[in-house]
Amino acid sequence: MKDITKIIVPFDLSTTTESALQYAINFADNDKSIEILLIHVSEKSEEDSYEKKIEHKVEKIKDEYPKYKGAINWVLKSGDLTKNILRTQKELKADIIIMGTKGSQEEEMAVTNTSKLVLEADCPVIVIPESTKEFGIKKIALVLGKNEIDDASVLETLLDIARRFHSEVHVLTICNEEGTYGYSEVDEKNENILEYYLENFYSHHTFQENTDIEKGIFDYINDKEIDLLTILPRNHAKNNKPSQGRLTKLLTLHTEVPLLTID
């Protein structure tokens, strides 16, 4: 299993991106093998001024978080935000992207930079709502549907995080239509996969009825005081029919807790 050693944080000095950077630093903690790479995408004319501002911010962050022993580096790009982030991730083989968001309470037609990136990324992304104040990953909720897990190997990222923070992983399926839940052949296969890949960090699998999947997820998050919501987007599925990523987009727009998408 490949450990997380390089984190990309899109950064523009806003409070939203500062929340993401603080989360990344707390995530890395005192692991000096983890590098944080800030990426700022702007107009060419802004690069010189941002270089100095980011350098000043990095020095300030290092003073505020002396426990963090890894490197904080940065790159400046110009052009399309999403394309630059994903291109940089591939070129530098970064393991995960941690990106802040203000979210949106508008209807599902709304699009933010973060929701766009999450749907296009084929690497793990942690979305950090601007309102995130405290860091902690003691309870993780992994949302699964009725389909068989498309690529079980992506769960290795979740296992790495669970090991790092000694987390317990809850698995949640919202039953929004009639059918057999928990006893089908697909459910049995998924159960075996979860037990194998998540080891002893796998706590239990809950099946809850709710015609509104998003509401059912957030009700569970609030009731169980979940620290990290996790979803396996199906818009890049290879072994099953790809989805349009509607649920992934809605959770990205509306979540009030950090959201991990594993692709």
ABEGO torsion letter per residue (X at the ends): XBBBABBBBBBAGBAAAAAAAAAAAAAAEABAABBBBBBBBBBAAAAAAAAAAAAAAAAAAAAABAABABBBBBBBBBEBAAAAAAAAAAAAGBABBBBBBAEBABBAABBBAAAAAAAABABBBBBBBAABABBBBABBBBBBBABBBABAAAAAAAAAAAAAAGBBBBBBBBBABBEBBGABAAAAAAAAAAAAAAEAABABBBBBBBABAAAAAAAAAAAAGBABBBBBBAAABAABBBBAGAAAAAAAAABABBBBBBX
